[in-house]
């Protein structure tokens, strides 16, 4: 499998510089090319400013600025890109200019190098006609701001080779991107529905239905976004929306640029956002209906035309546009009949045929994926827009994929991993809160019992199971990992049981399997304190069996590298002393600030006692008893009604990220 190491980015403007910054942040060597040194200087200074702002916000360590900049080399000579494995074009949106650039690059790069375009609108296949090796040409469409926005669209051209697609998929994962894939069609996925959404807002304004502040306000509420369409156009530049809409006109009358958008672009001024939004809720609903109708129509067209699947549409909106709910979730919420009405209204308004791929089957999303290579079945938790959180749908899919892997005679080993920045960041908090507010604790009990059944099947698997922690493994995610025979973590992976800090306790085996792996003392320490462990500490404690970088992780999942053997022996210090401390001292004594025996540094004792005071006492007492008694995972189910009817649980689960004071009831 081809490995992408050194990368070239052509175009040091806002987008190109941001792409280069992100690559360098993730450890990639980058050549940033442009026509003149002044453009490169401006791009590098922009990167420096962004990184310094990150340091000021404590997102980055102080040394990060020079470290990242040290991985980027500017050049005005395209011949320097001959050393690159991948070259990404990020110049202005001009088809002829891009084609000319690619013809030049074609004579410079190695035969095995990959050329990629960051075009947001042109055909990848048509641009690939500019090069002699179209099989090594692909679309990589990044989103503003590319150093922060995790979304990338991967678009194969007509001749793109499968090995090129796999190489760029892996590269996107390594560089912290959540990818969606689609067929080569104008607008790809996100711009195909987002730009007409902007255009429709202008039409509503032109028709005199509502003023700009009201349209923005109605959209912000309906789509769960921080900026309305007019404010968004001002932020990105009105001409950007205009030119993007022009490229979509090939799809028919619905996509025609509105006269108002053309006039505003020609005037060269932003939209006037002044004034107060109308308080007329009926008007807000009318606007929302129109705007949602456009999104439903275009999303259904995408499904009709098989440009992409439902998951790509949803993920594109959630991650790329930061919508609270994507088009698929919005359509699911409205229901099939209502969506058909809205789509029909749009079709009638613009005199076009209505797309028909509507309904639960069309809106199904695969959040857990199964792939088999060289005897290894890789099950990937693929819900990065929600950090792969576990809900009923995800749990059912995990059950199905694991059963399929078990039944496949070609599978010798089963690997569990995640996409995005998390392995699994726990259970879906919204599920708990929704059912608690309804008083339907039985739904939580059923979900947890089913989850325990699924986890038990993984734990009892006759085939070896390897958990590959690619990122955050919190709560239910760590509980899932503990079902595996071997746990391997990326160096940047983080593990924790945060439950007692949000009013509940681990209910998917965390109180039991943790004790089996590291002993009751350390199990209590992890569950009671919620301590965030990095991979190095987790290995020293014995919670995981090995640490693997991206290359080794890929090799393990490819079946070309054996996972590490199970870790043996006792925990290293300070974990041995901490284990003894929690084995000697009960939770009541610790909550009262009393403890017997030293074994660990006084400062660490004070940190532990202070941390426990911020946790939910009821959850601590239940968790402590579960670990002490060690009666098996099913014992965790016995206290679910008690904990999920407590005021502490409601307070904690409803106040994620906020400081709260628990009452112990």
C-alpha positions in Angstrom: 0.0 0.0 0.0 1.3 3.4 -1.0 2.3 5.7 1.9 1.9 9.4 1.5 4.8 11.2 3.3 5.8 14.5 1.7 3.0 16.6 0.4 2.9 19.7 -1.9 0.3 22.3 -1.8 0.0 24.7 -4.8 -1.5 28.0 -3.8 -0.6 29.9 -0.6 -3.8 31.8 -0.3 -6.4 31.4 2.5 -7.4 27.8 1.6 -4.0 26.5 0.5 -2.2 27.9 3.6 -4.9 26.4 5.9 -4.5 23.0 4.1 -0.7 23.2 4.5 -1.1 24.1 8.2 -3.3 21.1 8.9 -1.0 18.7 7.2 2.0 20.1 9.1 0.1 20.0 12.4 -0.3 16.3 11.9 3.4 15.7 11.3 3.5 15.8 7.5 6.4 17.5 5.6 4.9 20.1 3.3 6.1 22.1 0.4 3.9 25.2 -0.1 4.2 26.6 -3.6 3.0 29.9 -5.2 4.0 32.2 -8.1 5.7 34.8 -6.0 7.6 34.8 -2.7 5.3 37.6 -1.3 2.3 35.2 -1.6 4.2 32.5 0.3 5.2 35.0 3.0 1.6 36.1 3.4 0.4 32.5 3.7 3.1 31.6 6.2 2.4 34.6 8.3 -1.3 33.7 8.3 -0.3 30.2 9.5 1.9 31.7 12.2 -1.0 33.9 13.4 -3.4 31.0 13.6 -1.0 28.9 15.5 -0.2 31.7 18.0 -3.9 32.2 18.6 -4.1 28.5 19.3 -1.3 28.8 21.9 -3.0 31.8 23.5 -6.2 29.7 23.8 -4.1 26.8 25.2 -5.1 24.6 22.3 -1.4 24.2 21.4 1.7 24.0 23.5 4.1 27.1 23.3 6.6 25.3 21.1 4.0 24.3 18.5 4.3 27.4 16.4 7.9 26.9 15.4 7.5 23.1 15.3 4.7 23.2 12.7 6.2 26.0 10.7 9.4 24.0 10.6 7.6 21.3 8.6 6.5 23.8 5.9 8.9 24.9 3.2 7.9 27.6 0.8 8.9 27.6 -2.9 8.3 29.5 -6.1 9.7 26.7 -8.2 7.2 24.0 -9.1 10.1 21.6 -9.9 10.7 21.3 -6.1 7.4 19.3 -6.0 9.1 16.4 -7.7 9.9 15.1 -4.2 6.2 14.9 -3.2 4.0 11.8 -2.9 0.9 13.9 -3.2 0.4 17.4 -4.6 -2.9 19.3 -3.8 -3.9 22.1 -6.1 -5.6 24.9 -4.1 -5.5 27.9 -6.5 -8.5 30.1 -7.5 -11.6 28.6 -9.1 -10.7 28.9 -12.8 -11.0 25.8 -14.9 -8.4 26.9 -17.5 -5.9 28.0 -14.8 -6.3 24.6 -13.0 -5.9 22.6 -16.2 -2.7 24.6 -17.2 -1.2 24.0 -13.7 -1.9 20.3 -13.9 -0.3 20.0 -17.3 2.8 21.5 -15.8 2.7 19.4 -12.7 2.3 16.3 -14.9 5.7 16.8 -16.3 7.3 17.3 -12.8 5.9 14.8 -10.3 7.0 11.1 -10.1 4.9 8.6 -12.0 3.7 7.1 -8.7 2.7 10.5 -7.2 -0.9 11.5 -6.7 -2.3 14.7 -8.0 -5.4 16.2 -6.3 -7.6 19.1 -6.9 -9.3 21.1 -4.2 -11.9 22.4 -6.6 -15.3 23.0 -5.1 -17.2 23.0 -8.3 -15.5 21.6 -11.4 -15.5 18.0 -12.6 -12.6 15.9 -11.4 -12.7 13.7 -14.5 -12.6 16.8 -16.8 -9.6 18.2 -14.9 -7.9 14.8 -14.9 -7.9 15.0 -18.7 -5.1 17.5 -18.3 -2.7 14.8 -17.1 -1.1 11.7 -18.6 -1.9 9.5 -15.6 -5.6 10.1 -14.8 -5.6 7.0 -12.7 -3.5 8.9 -10.2 -5.7 11.9 -10.1 -8.4 12.6 -7.4 -10.6 15.3 -5.9 -9.9 16.4 -2.3 -12.3 19.2 -1.5 -11.5 20.8 1.9 -13.7 23.2 3.7 -13.1 26.5 5.3 -11.2 26.9 7.6 -9.3 23.8 6.5 -7.0 23.8 9.6 -10.1 23.6 11.8 -12.9 22.1 9.7 -12.5 18.3 9.8 -14.5 17.6 6.7 -13.0 16.6 3.3 -14.9 15.3 0.3 -13.0 12.6 -1.6 -14.1 12.4 -5.3 -12.7 9.8 -7.6 -12.5 10.7 -11.3 -13.7 8.2 -13.9 -10.2 6.6 -14.1 -9.0 7.0 -10.5 -7.3 3.8 -9.4 -8.6 1.9 -6.3 -5.2 2.0 -4.6 -5.1 5.8 -5.0 -8.5 6.0 -3.3 -7.3 3.8 -0.4 -4.0 5.8 -0.1 -5.8 9.2 0.2 -8.4 7.7 2.6 -5.6 6.7 4.9 -3.8 10.0 4.4 -7.0 11.9 5.3 -7.4 9.8 8.5 -3.7 10.5 9.5 -4.2 14.2 9.0 -7.2 14.5 11.2 -10.0 14.7 8.5 -13.4 13.1 8.5 -14.0 12.1 4.8 -17.1 11.6 2.8 -16.9 10.1 -0.7 -19.1 10.8 -3.7 -19.4 10.3 -7.4 -17.9 13.0 -9.6 -20.9 15.4 -10.1 -20.9 19.2 -10.1 -21.2 20.5 -6.5 -20.2 17.1 -5.1 -22.3 16.6 -1.9 -22.3 19.7 0.4 -22.3 22.5 -2.1 -25.0 20.7 -4.1 -27.5 21.4 -1.3 -25.9 24.2 0.6 -25.4 26.7 -2.3 -29.1 26.4 -3.5 -30.1 26.9 0.2 -28.3 30.2 0.1 -29.8 31.0 -3.3 -33.3 30.2 -2.0 -32.8 32.7 0.9 -32.2 35.4 -1.7 -35.3 34.4 -3.6 -37.4 34.6 -0.5 -36.1 38.1 0.1 -36.6 39.1 -3.5 -40.2 38.0 -3.4 -40.8 40.3 -0.4 -41.8 37.5 1.8 -39.4 38.5 4.6 -36.5 40.8 5.2 -32.9 39.6 5.7 -32.8 39.6 9.5 -36.0 37.5 9.7 -34.8 35.0 7.1 -31.5 34.6 8.9 -33.3 34.2 12.3 -35.8 31.7 10.9 -32.9 29.6 9.4 -30.8 29.8 12.5 -33.6 28.3 14.5 -34.8 25.7 12.0 -31.3 24.3 11.2 -29.6 24.9 14.6 -26.9 27.1 13.2 -25.0 30.2 14.6 -25.3 32.2 11.4 -28.1 32.6 8.9 -27.6 32.4 5.1 -27.0 36.1 4.5 -24.5 36.4 7.3 -22.8 33.3 6.0 -22.5 34.8 2.5 -21.0 37.9 4.0 -18.5 35.8 5.9 -17.3 33.8 3.0 -17.9 36.4 0.3 -21.0 36.9 -1.8 -19.2 36.2 -5.1 -18.3 32.7 -3.8 -22.0 31.8 -3.5 -22.7 33.3 -6.9 -20.0 31.5 -8.8 -20.8 28.2 -7.1 -24.4 28.6 -8.0 -23.5 29.3 -11.6 -21.7 25.9 -11.9 -24.8 24.2 -10.7 -27.1 25.7 -13.3 -26.5 22.6 -15.4 -29.0 20.8 -13.2 -32.0 22.8 -14.3 -34.3 25.7 -13.4 -34.2 25.1 -9.6 -30.5 25.9 -9.7 -30.7 29.2 -11.7 -28.8 32.0 -10.0 -31.4 34.4 -8.4 -31.3 37.9 -9.9 -30.7 39.3 -6.4 -27.6 37.2 -5.9 -26.2 38.3 -9.2 -26.9 42.0 -8.5 -25.3 41.8 -5.1 -22.2 40.2 -6.6 -21.9 42.8 -9.3 -22.4 45.6 -6.7 -19.4 44.2 -4.8 -20.9 44.9 -1.4 -22.0 42.6 1.4 -25.7 42.1 2.4 -27.2 44.6 4.8 -27.9 42.7 8.0 -29.3 45.6 9.9 -32.7 45.7 11.5 -34.7 43.5 13.9 -36.1 40.1 12.9 -39.9 39.8 12.9 -41.4 38.0 15.8 -44.1 36.5 13.6 -43.7 32.7 14.3 -46.0 31.8 11.4 -43.7 33.7 9.1 -40.7 31.9 10.6 -42.4 28.6 9.9 -43.1 29.6 6.3 -39.5 30.5 5.7 -38.3 27.3 7.4 -40.6 25.2 5.2 -39.3 26.8 2.0 -35.6 26.5 3.1 -36.0 22.9 4.4 -37.9 22.1 1.2 -34.9 23.0 -0.9 -32.6 20.9 1.2 -34.9 17.9 1.1 -35.3 18.3 -2.7 -31.6 18.4 -3.5 -30.7 15.8 -0.9 -33.3 13.5 -2.5 -31.9 14.2 -5.9 -28.4 13.2 -4.7 -29.8 9.9 -3.5 -31.8 9.5 -6.8 -28.7 10.1 -8.8 -26.6 7.9 -6.5 -24.0 10.6 -6.1 -23.5 9.6 -2.5 -25.3 7.8 0.3 -27.4 9.3 3.1 -24.6 9.2 5.6 -22.4 11.4 3.4 -25.2 14.0 3.2 -25.8 14.0 6.9 -22.1 14.1 7.8 -21.4 16.8 5.3 -23.9 19.1 6.9 -23.0 18.2 10.5 -19.2 18.4 10.2 -18.6 20.7 7.2 -21.4 23.2 7.9 -21.8 22.6 11.6 -25.5 22.1 11.4 -27.0 20.7 14.6 -29.1 18.3 12.5 -28.2 17.3 8.9 -30.7 16.9 6.0 -31.3 13.2 6.7 -32.1 13.7 10.4 -34.3 16.7 9.5 -36.2 14.5 7.0 -36.5 11.6 9.4 -37.9 14.1 12.0 -40.5 15.4 9.5 -41.5 11.9 8.3 -42.0 10.5 4.8 -45.4 12.1 4.0 -44.3 15.6 5.0 -41.0 15.3 3.0 -42.9 14.1 -0.1 -45.2 17.2 0.3 -42.2 19.6 0.6 -40.4 18.0 -2.3 -43.5 18.1 -4.4 -44.0 21.8 -3.6 -40.5 22.6 -4.8 -41.0 20.6 -7.9 -44.2 22.5 -8.7 -42.6 25.9 -7.9 -39.8 25.4 -10.4 -41.5 23.2 -12.9 -39.2 20.2 -12.5 -39.7 16.5 -11.9 -39.7 15.5 -8.2 -37.0 13.0 -7.0 -38.4 9.9 -5.4 -35.8 8.3 -3.2 -37.7 9.1 0.0 -38.4 7.1 3.1 -36.8 5.1 5.9 -34.9 2.8 3.6 -33.4 5.7 1.7 -32.5 7.5 4.9 -30.7 4.5 6.5 -27.1 5.3 7.6 -24.4 2.8 8.3 -22.6 3.9 11.4 -20.7 0.7 12.0 -18.6 -0.7 9.1 -17.1 -4.1 8.5 -14.1 -4.7 6.2 -12.1 -7.9 5.9 -8.4 -7.9 4.8 -6.0 -10.8 5.1 -8.1 -12.6 7.7 -8.6 -9.5 9.8 -12.2 -8.2 10.1 -12.1 -4.5 11.0 -15.2 -3.2 12.6 -15.1 0.6 12.5 -17.3 2.8 14.6 -18.1 5.4 12.0 -20.1 8.3 13.6 -17.4 11.0 13.9 -19.9 13.8 13.9 -20.9 12.5 17.3 -17.6 11.1 18.4 -18.9 7.6 17.6 -21.2 7.8 20.7 -23.3 4.7 21.3 -27.0 4.8 20.8 -29.6 2.1 20.0 -29.0 2.3 16.2 -25.2 2.1 16.6 -25.4 -0.8 19.2 -27.6 -2.8 16.9 -25.2 -2.3 14.0 -22.3 -3.3 16.1 -24.1 -6.5 17.1 -24.8 -7.3 13.4 -21.3 -6.6 12.2 -19.7 -8.6 15.0 -22.0 -11.5 14.3 -21.1 -11.3 10.6 -17.3 -11.3 11.4 -17.8 -14.3 13.7 -19.7 -16.2 11.0 -17.1 -15.5 8.3 -14.8 -18.5 7.9 -12.1 -16.3 6.3 -11.9 -14.2 9.5 -9.2 -15.2 12.0 -9.1 -12.0 14.1 -11.6 -9.2 14.8 -10.4 -5.7 15.3 -12.5 -2.8 16.7 -11.6 0.8 15.9 -13.1 4.2 15.3 -13.2 6.9 12.7 -12.4 10.6 13.4 -10.9 11.8 16.7 -12.6 9.2 18.9 -12.7 5.4 19.3 -16.0 5.8 21.1 -16.6 8.7 23.4 -19.2 7.0 25.5 -23.0 6.6 25.2 -25.2 9.2 23.6 -26.1 11.5 26.5 -29.1 12.9 24.6 -30.7 9.4 24.7 -30.4 9.3 28.5 -31.7 12.9 29.0 -34.6 12.5 26.6 -35.9 9.3 28.3 -35.3 10.7 31.8 -37.4 13.7 31.1 -40.2 11.4 29.8 -39.9 9.3 32.9 -39.1 6.3 30.7 -36.3 4.7 32.6 -37.2 1.3 31.3 -35.9 2.4 27.8 -32.5 3.1 29.4 -32.6 -0.2 31.2 -33.4 -2.0 27.9 -30.7 -0.3 26.0 -28.1 -1.0 28.8 -29.1 -4.6 29.1 -28.9 -5.1 25.3 -25.5 -3.3 25.3 -24.3 -5.7 27.9 -25.4 -8.6 25.8 -23.5 -7.3 22.8 -20.4 -6.6 24.9 -20.6 -10.1 26.4 -20.7 -11.7 22.9 -17.5 -9.7 22.1 -15.9 -10.6 25.4 -16.7 -14.3 24.9 -15.7 -14.4 21.2 -14.0 -17.6 20.1 -11.9 -15.5 17.7 -9.3 -13.1 19.2 -10.5 -9.5 19.4 -8.1 -6.5 19.2 -9.3 -3.0 20.2 -7.4 -0.3 18.4 -7.9 3.0 20.2 -7.4 5.7 17.5 -8.5 8.5 19.8 -10.9 9.2 22.7 -12.1 6.1 24.5 -14.5 7.4 27.2 -17.1 5.7 29.3 -18.9 3.1 27.1 -16.0 3.4 24.6 -13.5 2.2 27.2 -16.0 -0.4 28.3 -16.1 -1.7 24.7 -12.3 -1.8 24.5 -12.1 -3.8 27.7 -14.1 -6.6 26.0 -11.1 -7.2 23.7 -8.3 -9.7 24.3 -5.7 -7.1 23.3 -5.9 -3.3 23.5 -3.6 -1.2 21.4 -3.6 2.6 21.5 -2.3 5.4 19.3 0.1 7.6 21.1 -2.5 10.4 21.2 -5.3 8.3 22.5 -7.0 9.2 25.8 -9.0 7.0 28.1 -11.3 7.7 31.0 -14.4 6.9 32.9 -16.2 10.3 33.3 -19.5 8.8 34.6 -19.3 9.7 38.3 -18.6 13.3 37.3 -21.9 13.5 35.4 -24.1 11.7 38.0 -24.0 8.1 36.8 -21.7 5.1 36.9 -20.3 2.7 34.2 -23.1 0.3 33.2 -21.7 -1.7 30.3 -19.2 -3.7 32.3 -16.8 -1.0 33.3 -16.8 -1.7 37.0 -16.1 -5.4 36.4 -13.8 -5.7 33.4 -11.6 -2.9 34.6 -11.1 -4.7 37.9 -10.3 -8.0 36.0 -7.7 -6.2 34.0 -5.9 -3.9 36.5 -7.3 -5.0 39.9 -10.0 -3.5 42.1 -7.8 -0.7 43.5 -7.0 0.8 40.2 -10.6 0.2 38.9 -11.9 2.3 41.8 -9.3 5.0 41.1 -10.3 5.2 37.4 -14.0 5.1 38.0 -14.1 7.3 41.1 -11.8 10.0 39.9 -12.5 10.0 36.2 -8.8 10.4 35.6 -7.9 11.0 31.9 -5.1 8.6 31.0 -2.8 9.1 28.0 -1.5 6.0 26.2 1.8 6.0 28.1 0.2 6.0 31.5 -2.4 3.4 30.4 0.4 1.1 29.3 2.3 1.5 32.6 -0.9 0.8 34.5 -1.7 -2.3 32.5 -4.9 -1.0 31.1 -3.7 -1.4 27.5 -1.2 -3.8 26.0 0.7 -1.7 23.5 1.1 1.6 21.8 1.2 1.8 18.0 1.7 4.7 15.5 -0.4 5.1 12.3 1.9 2.8 10.3 1.6 0.0 12.8 -2.1 0.5 13.3 -2.6 0.2 9.5 -0.5 -2.9 9.4 -2.4 -4.5 12.3 -5.7 -3.8 10.6 -4.3 -5.0 7.2 -3.2 -8.3 8.8 0.4 -7.7 8.0 1.6 -7.1 11.6 0.6 -9.1 14.7 -0.7 -7.1 17.6 1.4 -7.0 20.8 1.1 -9.9 23.3 -1.0 -9.3 26.4 0.8 -7.2 29.0 1.8 -9.2 32.0 3.3 -8.2 35.4 2.3 -5.7 38.1 1.6 -2.0 37.4 4.5 0.3 37.5 4.7 3.2 40.0 2.9 5.4 40.9 0.0 3.1 39.9 1.0 0.3 42.3 0.8 2.7 45.3 -2.5 4.2 44.1 -3.9 0.7 43.8 -3.0 0.0 47.4 -4.4 3.3 48.5 -7.9 2.5 47.1 -7.8 -1.1 48.3 -7.1 0.2 51.9 -9.6 3.0 52.0 -13.4 2.8 51.5 -15.4 5.4 49.7 -17.1 6.7 52.9 -13.7 7.4 54.5 -12.4 9.1 51.4 -15.6 11.2 51.0 -15.1 12.2 54.7 -11.5 13.2 54.0 -10.1 10.4 56.0 -7.6 7.8 54.9 -5.3 5.3 56.4 -1.7 4.6 55.2 0.4 6.6 52.9 2.0 4.8 50.0 1.5 7.7 47.7 2.7 11.3 47.9 0.6 13.7 50.1 0.0 16.0 47.2 -1.5 13.1 45.2 -3.7 12.2 48.1 -5.0 15.8 48.3 -5.7 15.8 44.5 -7.7 12.5 44.8 -9.7 13.7 47.8 -10.4 17.0 46.1 -11.5 15.3 42.9 -13.9 13.0 44.8 -15.6 16.0 46.4 -16.6 17.1 42.9 -18.2 13.8 41.9 -21.8 12.6 42.5 -21.8 10.8 45.9 -24.6 8.4 45.0 -22.9 7.3 41.8 -19.6 6.9 43.7 -21.2 4.7 46.4 -22.9 2.5 43.8 -19.8 2.1 41.7 -17.6 1.4 44.8 -20.0 -1.4 45.9 -20.1 -2.9 42.4 -16.3 -3.0 42.2 -15.9 -4.3 45.8 -18.6 -7.1 45.4 -17.4 -8.1 41.9 -20.5 -10.0 41.1 -20.2 -9.7 37.3 -21.4 -7.2 34.7 -25.1 -8.0 35.2 -24.9 -6.6 38.7 -24.6 -3.1 37.1 -28.1 -3.4 35.8 -29.6 -3.7 39.3 -29.0 0.0 40.1 -30.0 1.7 36.9 -33.4 2.7 38.1 -32.0 4.2 41.2 -29.3 6.2 39.4 -31.4 7.4 36.5 -34.2 8.7 38.7 -31.7 10.6 40.9 -31.6 14.4 40.8 -27.8 14.1 40.6 -28.0 12.2 37.3 -30.4 14.7 35.8 -28.2 17.6 36.9 -25.0 16.0 35.6 -26.3 14.7 32.3 -28.0 18.0 31.6 -24.9 20.1 32.4 -22.1 18.5 30.4 -19.1 20.8 30.6 -20.4 22.9 33.4 -19.5 23.0 37.0 -22.2 21.6 39.2 -22.7 20.8 42.9 -24.2 17.4 43.7 -26.5 16.6 46.6 -26.1 12.8 46.8 -29.7 12.1 45.9 
